[in-house]
Amino acid sequence: FYKLYMVRSNAGQPEEEANHFKDSVTAQDDYFCDRKYEDFIHNCKVLINEGYLDGEVEDNKIYNIQVTTKAFTEIERSFG
């Protein structure tokens, strides 16, 4: 998700738009289609629980997926 955010941001999308990945079905179909949906949503839930993604979890779908400030900070710190 961070890499996708950077691509979108570098293409000129506003930050809020670049960091909005809609829902888990759309995100998996558009960006992570090489993964099974069950695995993808499980990984998203783990990242949400660890504070790296934000989203509204409802049953087997996540809405309004976004990369968190914590994720940005830790990823950018690892590059430094």
PDB file as gemmi writes it, atoms N, CA and C in Angstrom:
CRYST1    1.000    1.000    1.000  90.00  90.00  90.00 P 1                      
ATOM      1  N   PHE A   1       0.822  -1.191   0.000  1.00  0.00           N  
ATOM      2  CA  PHE A   1       0.000   0.000   0.000  1.00  0.00           C  
ATOM      3  C   PHE A   1       0.868   1.258   0.000  1.00  0.00           C  
ATOM      4  N   TYR A   2       1.976   1.216   0.736  1.00  0.00           N  
ATOM      5  CA  TYR A   2       2.871   2.378   0.768  1.00  0.00           C  
ATOM      6  C   TYR A   2       3.406   2.675  -0.630  1.00  0.00           C  
ATOM      7  N   LYS A   3       3.850   1.650  -1.326  1.00  0.00           N  
ATOM      8  CA  LYS A   3       4.375   1.837  -2.685  1.00  0.00           C  
ATOM      9  C   LYS A   3       3.297   2.423  -3.598  1.00  0.00           C  
ATOM     10  N   LEU A   4       2.083   1.924  -3.502  1.00  0.00           N  
ATOM     11  CA  LEU A   4       0.984   2.461  -4.307  1.00  0.00           C  
ATOM     12  C   LEU A   4       0.717   3.919  -3.963  1.00  0.00           C  
ATOM     13  N   TYR A   5       0.772   4.231  -2.675  1.00  0.00           N  
ATOM     14  CA  TYR A   5       0.605   5.624  -2.254  1.00  0.00           C  
ATOM     15  C   TYR A   5       1.669   6.505  -2.904  1.00  0.00           C  
ATOM     16  N   MET A   6       2.924   6.063  -2.871  1.00  0.00           N  
ATOM     17  CA  MET A   6       4.019   6.856  -3.432  1.00  0.00           C  
ATOM     18  C   MET A   6       3.840   7.052  -4.935  1.00  0.00           C  
ATOM     19  N   VAL A   7       3.451   6.018  -5.648  1.00  0.00           N  
ATOM     20  CA  VAL A   7       3.209   6.130  -7.092  1.00  0.00           C  
ATOM     21  C   VAL A   7       2.115   7.154  -7.357  1.00  0.00           C  
ATOM     22  N   ARG A   8       1.033   7.057  -6.618  1.00  0.00           N  
ATOM     23  CA  ARG A   8      -0.083   7.991  -6.798  1.00  0.00           C  
ATOM     24  C   ARG A   8       0.326   9.415  -6.450  1.00  0.00           C  
ATOM     25  N   SER A   9       1.023   9.568  -5.344  1.00  0.00           N  
ATOM     26  CA  SER A   9       1.457  10.888  -4.894  1.00  0.00           C  
ATOM     27  C   SER A   9       2.425  11.514  -5.894  1.00  0.00           C  
ATOM     28  N   ASN A  10       3.372  10.731  -6.366  1.00  0.00           N  
ATOM     29  CA  ASN A  10       4.336  11.235  -7.350  1.00  0.00           C  
ATOM     30  C   ASN A  10       3.681  11.579  -8.678  1.00  0.00           C  
ATOM     31  N   ALA A  11       2.521  10.975  -8.944  1.00  0.00           N  
ATOM     32  CA  ALA A  11       1.773  11.279 -10.169  1.00  0.00           C  
ATOM     33  C   ALA A  11       0.928  12.546 -10.015  1.00  0.00           C  
ATOM     34  N   GLY A  12       0.974  13.143  -8.824  1.00  0.00           N  
ATOM     35  CA  GLY A  12       0.282  14.405  -8.610  1.00  0.00           C  
ATOM     36  C   GLY A  12      -1.052  14.327  -7.905  1.00  0.00           C  
ATOM     37  N   GLN A  13      -1.440  13.139  -7.461  1.00  0.00           N  
ATOM     38  CA  GLN A  13      -2.704  13.040  -6.733  1.00  0.00           C  
ATOM     39  C   GLN A  13      -2.561  13.705  -5.367  1.00  0.00           C  
ATOM     40  N   PRO A  14      -3.602  14.379  -4.902  1.00  0.00           N  
ATOM     41  CA  PRO A  14      -3.566  14.937  -3.545  1.00  0.00           C  
ATOM     42  C   PRO A  14      -3.353  13.815  -2.523  1.00  0.00           C  
ATOM     43  N   GLU A  15      -2.728  14.148  -1.398  1.00  0.00           N  
ATOM     44  CA  GLU A  15      -2.382  13.144  -0.391  1.00  0.00           C  
ATOM     45  C   GLU A  15      -3.594  12.319   0.041  1.00  0.00           C  
ATOM     46  N   GLU A  16      -4.711  12.978   0.309  1.00  0.00           N  
ATOM     47  CA  GLU A  16      -5.898  12.257   0.775  1.00  0.00           C  
ATOM     48  C   GLU A  16      -6.382  11.244  -0.268  1.00  0.00           C  
ATOM     49  N   GLU A  17      -6.350  11.639  -1.518  1.00  0.00           N  
ATOM     50  CA  GLU A  17      -6.778  10.749  -2.602  1.00  0.00           C  
ATOM     51  C   GLU A  17      -5.765   9.621  -2.820  1.00  0.00           C  
ATOM     52  N   ALA A  18      -4.480   9.956  -2.751  1.00  0.00           N  
ATOM     53  CA  ALA A  18      -3.428   8.958  -2.956  1.00  0.00           C  
ATOM     54  C   ALA A  18      -3.441   7.888  -1.867  1.00  0.00           C  
ATOM     55  N   ASN A  19      -3.928   8.254  -0.686  1.00  0.00           N  
ATOM     56  CA  ASN A  19      -3.932   7.332   0.447  1.00  0.00           C  
ATOM     57  C   ASN A  19      -5.315   6.728   0.699  1.00  0.00           C  
ATOM     58  N   HIS A  20      -6.173   6.746  -0.267  1.00  0.00           N  
ATOM     59  CA  HIS A  20      -7.495   6.129  -0.105  1.00  0.00           C  
ATOM     60  C   HIS A  20      -7.604   4.940  -1.053  1.00  0.00           C  
ATOM     61  N   PHE A  21      -7.722   3.757  -0.489  1.00  0.00           N  
ATOM     62  CA  PHE A  21      -7.730   2.528  -1.282  1.00  0.00           C  
ATOM     63  C   PHE A  21      -9.099   1.851  -1.302  1.00  0.00           C  
ATOM     64  N   LYS A  22     -10.136   2.648  -1.079  1.00  0.00           N  
ATOM     65  CA  LYS A  22     -11.523   2.174  -1.141  1.00  0.00           C  
ATOM     66  C   LYS A  22     -11.735   1.005  -0.195  1.00  0.00           C  
ATOM     67  N   ASP A  23     -12.170  -0.119  -0.718  1.00  0.00           N  
ATOM     68  CA  ASP A  23     -12.476  -1.275   0.126  1.00  0.00           C  
ATOM     69  C   ASP A  23     -11.581  -2.455  -0.258  1.00  0.00           C  
ATOM     70  N   SER A  24     -11.643  -3.494   0.555  1.00  0.00           N  
ATOM     71  CA  SER A  24     -10.747  -4.638   0.356  1.00  0.00           C  
ATOM     72  C   SER A  24     -11.005  -5.383  -0.949  1.00  0.00           C  
ATOM     73  N   VAL A  25     -12.250  -5.461  -1.388  1.00  0.00           N  
ATOM     74  CA  VAL A  25     -12.546  -6.154  -2.646  1.00  0.00           C  
ATOM     75  C   VAL A  25     -11.926  -5.392  -3.815  1.00  0.00           C  
ATOM     76  N   THR A  26     -12.127  -4.085  -3.846  1.00  0.00           N  
ATOM     77  CA  THR A  26     -11.573  -3.252  -4.918  1.00  0.00           C  
ATOM     78  C   THR A  26     -10.049  -3.260  -4.884  1.00  0.00           C  
ATOM     79  N   ALA A  27      -9.465  -3.097  -3.694  1.00  0.00           N  
ATOM     80  CA  ALA A  27      -8.002  -3.069  -3.567  1.00  0.00           C  
ATOM     81  C   ALA A  27      -7.393  -4.391  -4.017  1.00  0.00           C  
ATOM     82  N   GLN A  28      -7.997  -5.486  -3.615  1.00  0.00           N  
ATOM     83  CA  GLN A  28      -7.469  -6.793  -4.013  1.00  0.00           C  
ATOM     84  C   GLN A  28      -7.601  -6.985  -5.516  1.00  0.00           C  
ATOM     85  N   ASP A  29      -8.735  -6.634  -6.077  1.00  0.00           N  
ATOM     86  CA  ASP A  29      -8.945  -6.770  -7.527  1.00  0.00           C  
ATOM     87  C   ASP A  29      -7.993  -5.892  -8.331  1.00  0.00           C  
ATOM     88  N   ASP A  30      -7.803  -4.648  -7.880  1.00  0.00           N  
ATOM     89  CA  ASP A  30      -7.014  -3.675  -8.639  1.00  0.00           C  
ATOM     90  C   ASP A  30      -5.506  -3.806  -8.449  1.00  0.00           C  
ATOM     91  N   TYR A  31      -5.063  -4.187  -7.248  1.00  0.00           N  
ATOM     92  CA  TYR A  31      -3.630  -4.111  -6.944  1.00  0.00           C  
ATOM     93  C   TYR A  31      -3.000  -5.413  -6.459  1.00  0.00           C  
ATOM     94  N   PHE A  32      -3.782  -6.300  -5.897  1.00  0.00           N  
ATOM     95  CA  PHE A  32      -3.229  -7.505  -5.286  1.00  0.00           C  
ATOM     96  C   PHE A  32      -3.919  -8.762  -5.810  1.00  0.00           C  
ATOM     97  N   CYS A  33      -4.245  -8.766  -7.093  1.00  0.00           N  
ATOM     98  CA  CYS A  33      -5.018  -9.868  -7.680  1.00  0.00           C  
ATOM     99  C   CYS A  33      -4.238 -11.182  -7.718  1.00  0.00           C  
ATOM    100  N   ASP A  34      -2.934 -11.128  -7.463  1.00  0.00           N  
ATOM    101  CA  ASP A  34      -2.137 -12.351  -7.432  1.00  0.00           C  
ATOM    102  C   ASP A  34      -2.285 -13.099  -6.107  1.00  0.00           C  
ATOM    103  N   ARG A  35      -3.025 -12.521  -5.163  1.00  0.00           N  
ATOM    104  CA  ARG A  35      -3.228 -13.141  -3.858  1.00  0.00           C  
ATOM    105  C   ARG A  35      -4.683 -13.585  -3.709  1.00  0.00           C  
ATOM    106  N   LYS A  36      -4.896 -14.647  -2.971  1.00  0.00           N  
ATOM    107  CA  LYS A  36      -6.258 -15.076  -2.658  1.00  0.00           C  
ATOM    108  C   LYS A  36      -6.899 -14.023  -1.758  1.00  0.00           C  
ATOM    109  N   TYR A  37      -8.187 -13.789  -1.953  1.00  0.00           N  
ATOM    110  CA  TYR A  37      -8.876 -12.768  -1.160  1.00  0.00           C  
ATOM    111  C   TYR A  37      -8.796 -13.073   0.334  1.00  0.00           C  
ATOM    112  N   GLU A  38      -8.960 -14.325   0.708  1.00  0.00           N  
ATOM    113  CA  GLU A  38      -8.924 -14.697   2.126  1.00  0.00           C  
ATOM    114  C   GLU A  38      -7.574 -14.341   2.749  1.00  0.00           C  
ATOM    115  N   ASP A  39      -6.488 -14.601   2.032  1.00  0.00           N  
ATOM    116  CA  ASP A  39      -5.154 -14.258   2.529  1.00  0.00           C  
ATOM    117  C   ASP A  39      -4.971 -12.748   2.577  1.00  0.00           C  
ATOM    118  N   PHE A  40      -5.435 -12.074   1.541  1.00  0.00           N  
ATOM    119  CA  PHE A  40      -5.302 -10.621   1.469  1.00  0.00           C  
ATOM    120  C   PHE A  40      -6.025  -9.944   2.628  1.00  0.00           C  
ATOM    121  N   ILE A  41      -7.268 -10.316   2.868  1.00  0.00           N  
ATOM    122  CA  ILE A  41      -8.026  -9.659   3.938  1.00  0.00           C  
ATOM    123  C   ILE A  41      -7.449 -10.008   5.308  1.00  0.00           C  
ATOM    124  N   HIS A  42      -6.957 -11.234   5.469  1.00  0.00           N  
ATOM    125  CA  HIS A  42      -6.301 -11.606   6.729  1.00  0.00           C  
ATOM    126  C   HIS A  42      -5.091 -10.709   6.975  1.00  0.00           C  
ATOM    127  N   ASN A  43      -4.257 -10.530   5.945  1.00  0.00           N  
ATOM    128  CA  ASN A  43      -3.077  -9.678   6.084  1.00  0.00           C  
ATOM    129  C   ASN A  43      -3.464  -8.233   6.376  1.00  0.00           C  
ATOM    130  N   CYS A  44      -4.517  -7.747   5.743  1.00  0.00           N  
ATOM    131  CA  CYS A  44      -4.992  -6.386   6.017  1.00  0.00           C  
ATOM    132  C   CYS A  44      -5.429  -6.245   7.471  1.00  0.00           C  
ATOM    133  N   LYS A  45      -6.135  -7.244   7.980  1.00  0.00           N  
ATOM    134  CA  LYS A  45      -6.588  -7.199   9.373  1.00  0.00           C  
ATOM    135  C   LYS A  45      -5.406  -7.200  10.333  1.00  0.00           C  
ATOM    136  N   VAL A  46      -4.376  -7.972  10.029  1.00  0.00           N  
ATOM    137  CA  VAL A  46      -3.163  -7.976  10.852  1.00  0.00           C  
ATOM    138  C   VAL A  46      -2.527  -6.589  10.838  1.00  0.00           C  
ATOM    139  N   LEU A  47      -2.416  -5.985   9.653  1.00  0.00           N  
ATOM    140  CA  LEU A  47      -1.824  -4.648   9.545  1.00  0.00           C  
ATOM    141  C   LEU A  47      -2.671  -3.603  10.265  1.00  0.00           C  
ATOM    142  N   ILE A  48      -3.977  -3.750  10.253  1.00  0.00           N  
ATOM    143  CA  ILE A  48      -4.851  -2.844  11.005  1.00  0.00           C  
ATOM    144  C   ILE A  48      -4.620  -3.034  12.501  1.00  0.00           C  
ATOM    145  N   ASN A  49      -4.572  -4.278  12.953  1.00  0.00           N  
ATOM    146  CA  ASN A  49      -4.349  -4.555  14.381  1.00  0.00           C  
ATOM    147  C   ASN A  49      -3.000  -4.044  14.862  1.00  0.00           C  
ATOM    148  N   GLU A  50      -2.001  -4.039  13.980  1.00  0.00           N  
ATOM    149  CA  GLU A  50      -0.664  -3.558  14.341  1.00  0.00           C  
ATOM    150  C   GLU A  50      -0.519  -2.046  14.163  1.00  0.00           C  
ATOM    151  N   GLY A  51      -1.541  -1.399  13.612  1.00  0.00           N  
ATOM    152  CA  GLY A  51      -1.525   0.053  13.472  1.00  0.00           C  
ATOM    153  C   GLY A  51      -0.903   0.578  12.192  1.00  0.00           C  
ATOM    154  N   TYR A  52      -0.686  -0.281  11.199  1.00  0.00           N  
ATOM    155  CA  TYR A  52      -0.075   0.152   9.943  1.00  0.00           C  
ATOM    156  C   TYR A  52      -1.093   0.526   8.874  1.00  0.00           C  
ATOM    157  N   LEU A  53      -2.283  -0.031   8.970  1.00  0.00           N  
ATOM    158  CA  LEU A  53      -3.387   0.344   8.089  1.00  0.00           C  
ATOM    159  C   LEU A  53      -4.554   0.772   8.957  1.00  0.00           C  
ATOM    160  N   ASP A  54      -5.386   1.614   8.384  1.00  0.00           N  
ATOM    161  CA  ASP A  54      -6.634   1.998   9.022  1.00  0.00           C  
ATOM    162  C   ASP A  54      -7.755   1.573   8.092  1.00  0.00           C  
ATOM    163  N   GLY A  55      -8.851   1.144   8.643  1.00  0.00           N  
ATOM    164  CA  GLY A  55      -9.999   0.746   7.843  1.00  0.00           C  
ATOM    165  C   GLY A  55     -11.133   0.285   8.730  1.00  0.00           C  
ATOM    166  N   GLU A  56     -12.308   0.259   8.165  1.00  0.00           N  
ATOM    167  CA  GLU A  56     -13.500  -0.164   8.898  1.00  0.00           C  
ATOM    168  C   GLU A  56     -13.788  -1.618   8.541  1.00  0.00           C  
ATOM    169  N   VAL A  57     -13.540  -2.511   9.494  1.00  0.00           N  
ATOM    170  CA  VAL A  57     -13.708  -3.945   9.274  1.00  0.00           C  
ATOM    171  C   VAL A  57     -15.158  -4.328   9.547  1.00  0.00           C  
ATOM    172  N   GLU A  58     -15.788  -4.924   8.552  1.00  0.00           N  
ATOM    173  CA  GLU A  58     -17.151  -5.437   8.692  1.00  0.00           C  
ATOM    174  C   GLU A  58     -17.192  -6.822   8.068  1.00  0.00           C  
ATOM    175  N   ASP A  59     -17.322  -7.819   8.913  1.00  0.00           N  
ATOM    176  CA  ASP A  59     -17.352  -9.211   8.473  1.00  0.00           C  
ATOM    177  C   ASP A  59     -16.129  -9.525   7.612  1.00  0.00           C  
ATOM    178  N   ASN A  60     -16.342  -9.826   6.336  1.00  0.00           N  
ATOM    179  CA  ASN A  60     -15.245 -10.232   5.464  1.00  0.00           C  
ATOM    180  C   ASN A  60     -14.898  -9.145   4.448  1.00  0.00           C  
ATOM    181  N   LYS A  61     -15.065  -7.881   4.873  1.00  0.00           N  
ATOM    182  CA  LYS A  61     -14.750  -6.755   4.000  1.00  0.00           C  
ATOM    183  C   LYS A  61     -14.230  -5.599   4.844  1.00  0.00           C  
ATOM    184  N   ILE A  62     -13.308  -4.838   4.281  1.00  0.00           N  
ATOM    185  CA  ILE A  62     -12.756  -3.671   4.963  1.00  0.00           C  
ATOM    186  C   ILE A  62     -13.015  -2.458   4.086  1.00  0.00           C  
ATOM    187  N   TYR A  63     -13.552  -1.411   4.683  1.00  0.00           N  
ATOM    188  CA  TYR A  63     -13.873  -0.184   3.960  1.00  0.00           C  
ATOM    189  C   TYR A  63     -12.885   0.916   4.327  1.00  0.00           C  
ATOM    190  N   ASN A  64     -12.685   1.860   3.409  1.00  0.00           N  
ATOM    191  CA  ASN A  64     -11.860   3.059   3.637  1.00  0.00           C  
ATOM    192  C   ASN A  64     -10.450   2.719   4.105  1.00  0.00           C  
ATOM    193  N   ILE A  65      -9.771   1.880   3.356  1.00  0.00           N  
ATOM    194  CA  ILE A  65      -8.408   1.464   3.699  1.00  0.00           C  
ATOM    195  C   ILE A  65      -7.446   2.621   3.452  1.00  0.00           C  
ATOM    196  N   GLN A  66      -6.601   2.884   4.460  1.00  0.00           N  
ATOM    197  CA  GLN A  66      -5.581   3.926   4.363  1.00  0.00           C  
ATOM    198  C   GLN A  66      -4.327   3.485   5.104  1.00  0.00           C  
ATOM    199  N   VAL A  67      -3.182   3.956   4.625  1.00  0.00           N  
ATOM    200  CA  VAL A  67      -1.917   3.753   5.319  1.00  0.00           C  
ATOM    201  C   VAL A  67      -1.876   4.751   6.476  1.00  0.00           C  
ATOM    202  N   THR A  68      -1.444   4.305   7.654  1.00  0.00           N  
ATOM    203  CA  THR A  68      -1.423   5.179   8.830  1.00  0.00           C  
ATOM    204  C   THR A  68      -0.128   5.983   8.919  1.00  0.00           C  
ATOM    205  N   THR A  69      -0.168   6.992   9.757  1.00  0.00           N  
ATOM    206  CA  THR A  69       1.027   7.795  10.030  1.00  0.00           C  
ATOM    207  C   THR A  69       2.135   6.913  10.597  1.00  0.00           C  
ATOM    208  N   LYS A  70       1.777   5.960  11.443  1.00  0.00           N  
ATOM    209  CA  LYS A  70       2.760   5.028  12.006  1.00  0.00           C  
ATOM    210  C   LYS A  70       3.500   4.297  10.891  1.00  0.00           C  
ATOM    211  N   ALA A  71       2.771   3.819   9.896  1.00  0.00           N  
ATOM    212  CA  ALA A  71       3.401   3.100   8.785  1.00  0.00           C  
ATOM    213  C   ALA A  71       4.337   4.012   8.010  1.00  0.00           C  
ATOM    214  N   PHE A  72       3.866   5.227   7.692  1.00  0.00           N  
ATOM    215  CA  PHE A  72       4.718   6.173   6.969  1.00  0.00           C  
ATOM    216  C   PHE A  72       5.996   6.446   7.750  1.00  0.00           C  
ATOM    217  N   THR A  73       5.865   6.704   9.038  1.00  0.00           N  
ATOM    218  CA  THR A  73       7.016   7.028   9.876  1.00  0.00           C  
ATOM    219  C   THR A  73       8.016   5.880   9.912  1.00  0.00           C  
ATOM    220  N   GLU A  74       7.543   4.676  10.150  1.00  0.00           N  
ATOM    221  CA  GLU A  74       8.456   3.536  10.254  1.00  0.00           C  
ATOM    222  C   GLU A  74       9.109   3.185   8.920  1.00  0.00           C  
ATOM    223  N   ILE A  75       8.364   3.270   7.840  1.00  0.00           N  
ATOM    224  CA  ILE A  75       8.940   2.973   6.523  1.00  0.00           C  
ATOM    225  C   ILE A  75       9.981   4.019   6.159  1.00  0.00           C  
ATOM    226  N   GLU A  76       9.651   5.283   6.345  1.00  0.00           N  
ATOM    227  CA  GLU A  76      10.596   6.342   6.000  1.00  0.00           C  
ATOM    228  C   GLU A  76      11.815   6.316   6.902  1.00  0.00           C  
ATOM    229  N   ARG A  77      11.648   5.941   8.156  1.00  0.00           N  
ATOM    230  CA  ARG A  77      12.777   5.816   9.079  1.00  0.00           C  
ATOM    231  C   ARG A  77      13.707   4.695   8.623  1.00  0.00           C  
ATOM    232  N   SER A  78      13.148   3.624   8.070  1.00  0.00           N  
ATOM    233  CA  SER A  78      13.978   2.500   7.629  1.00  0.00           C  
ATOM    234  C   SER A  78      14.842   2.869   6.424  1.00  0.00           C  
ATOM    235  N   PHE A  79      14.418   3.896   5.658  1.00  0.00           N  
ATOM    236  CA  PHE A  79      15.214   4.350   4.520  1.00  0.00           C  
ATOM    237  C   PHE A  79      16.354   5.259   4.953  1.00  0.00           C  
ATOM    238  N   GLY A  80      16.238   5.827   6.150  1.00  0.00           N  
ATOM    239  CA  GLY A  80      17.212   6.809   6.617  1.00  0.00           C  
ATOM    240  C   GLY A  80      18.400   6.180   7.170  1.00  0.00           C  
TER     241      GLY A  80                                                      
END                                                                             
